[in-house]
């Protein structure tokens, strides 16, 4: 009997309130009953995205919402600047290339943030850039990019498309306040749902662009989707049960209060970083860490894949691995969604035990203690 | 958002496998479908109780099963020896008195085990004693009584009635091997179910006594119940959903293997005791601790009720309080049922933080480290 602890950056644990909501009896999606639920979640999503505009609910993964962003805003051969500091930066690039855009691949060392100055230089050198694409939180490297600062440059220039998959609901990314043109996320992260829903919000000028954009799209045609969802329906069959769950998870987030949600994520991440440091381990994104997940550098010579298998199979703890060039060299401990102080304690104590089993000199409780010093902050 | 950790000795956490089973569509209880399920759980219960005889499933709490034990085996004014070392020893006494038995109240200091020698002396001084009633694990004091040794004396004398509510499924209490005449338990402990089911197993000589016993009973008439359950039904309407769950929980225990189940409980309890000791806290039942729960003595002057409220309301951790004279002076940390290594880590780290908040000098991680040293034992 090994209890399971899902501490990867998505899918994330699902609260009982959401599981129960999703278990509710199926209803038809072209009914006033469904329209009422959709209207309710649309309001919640606007608050979460920080926009007065529609946030559309798609039946897709987060990648689907990223594709929708690209295919609805650009025309063939238009030039875009892609900030590429990890797997999801690469994904923006792949989507743009698949749709025949001209891409500038702004490579950023994995774990680092893009420099705003560099973005500015590219925009100055290429006044024909129509869009800048970036991750708010680059899940693969656990690094944040300075979206707010980039938005100050793009506000009067190209569109700013932000992948908020492990940012929305984790840290503030208010679209209107910051000047973000497109913000996308998926259901299986901070929204505490299973995978299956994509979300996309557009600014007024982004909506204007959807009429001019000539890239082909059908399933992800946001104009049609907006028209349908404003009428309380969806262009194509919506994922009804997931939307039941979404209503429940948005309600939970509202009840907790978004400020507290963000503070909780921040606190868990700080506690995990303090724990890793106390154990003598380095951090991948030490200068610009995401509160969504902490990238912990493993000791030289340690086989990260084996360590993760061990944690999962012997202890029931699922962390995420490093990707591509980071494979085996880091682990990613997530703090996204339905997680709290004791998830950090479980993560750190489990890591301590696994590291010891793998021959790394660990003083038990040392990482946990460092985490406790921070986790106790909230307690009154 | 405060995640909940139910670490009291019942009700205990319920695995998803069991929750899902209980959510299954209702069936009628006088059908071959139900008979098949009942037959299956009856086999599992026999293995768990260590008996070839029937283990009957009652719609009752554990106390109902205790009452059934008394009312089915004795006649008015018969003399019984009640080993009374806590709230549940008192309960045996209350039941016997309510049914008009003559009781010898063998008081045992709370937290201590009864001395086998004392039991022997009482039996020698009172050859007319018809039954000895005892707890295997006295939940209120987290102490074990030496049931196996007592059974060696009673084997050829009075009946031995054992309250196994926090023992069955936690530690071995094999009825036939040890010579236990009646063993009872409830659903909300090691069986990982909600409250609502009582279980009772009888030895051959106990079954013989049910025919001679003259105490009044109807709902708990075990002769009728046995006849019905042997035919695949139940005398009165059974708790169908709970029995769905029971099938699932017995299957989980079988898959883990009873030896491993017992070893897991023992390990969690040892880890918790080591943690408390490392934190400088005393144990209530230091000489004879139950693996079901650990009774931790609080520092002088600390208000245990407030500490428990704080743990529950601020951290989401539910421990159990001390009862009667122990109220406010101890906490009970449970290890019963669906619990594993990281439940101990959560319990101990939470206790560390709460104690610090209450002014007790705690070095964070010290208790956790002591627990980790033991919890790591199982890891290969």
Interface residues (C-beta under 8 A of the other chain):
Chain A: X1 X2 X3 X5 X23 X252 X256 X260 X261 X264 X314 X315 X316 X317 X338 X339 X340 X341 X342 X343 X345 X346 X349 X350 X352 X353 X356 X357 X363 X364 X365 X366 X367 X368 X369 X372 X373 X375 X376 X379 X380
Chain B: X1 X2 X3 X5 X23 X252 X256 X260 X261 X264 X314 X315 X316 X338 X339 X340 X341 X342 X343 X345 X346 X349 X350 X352 X353 X356 X357 X363 X364 X365 X366 X367 X368 X369 X372 X373 X375 X376 X379 X380
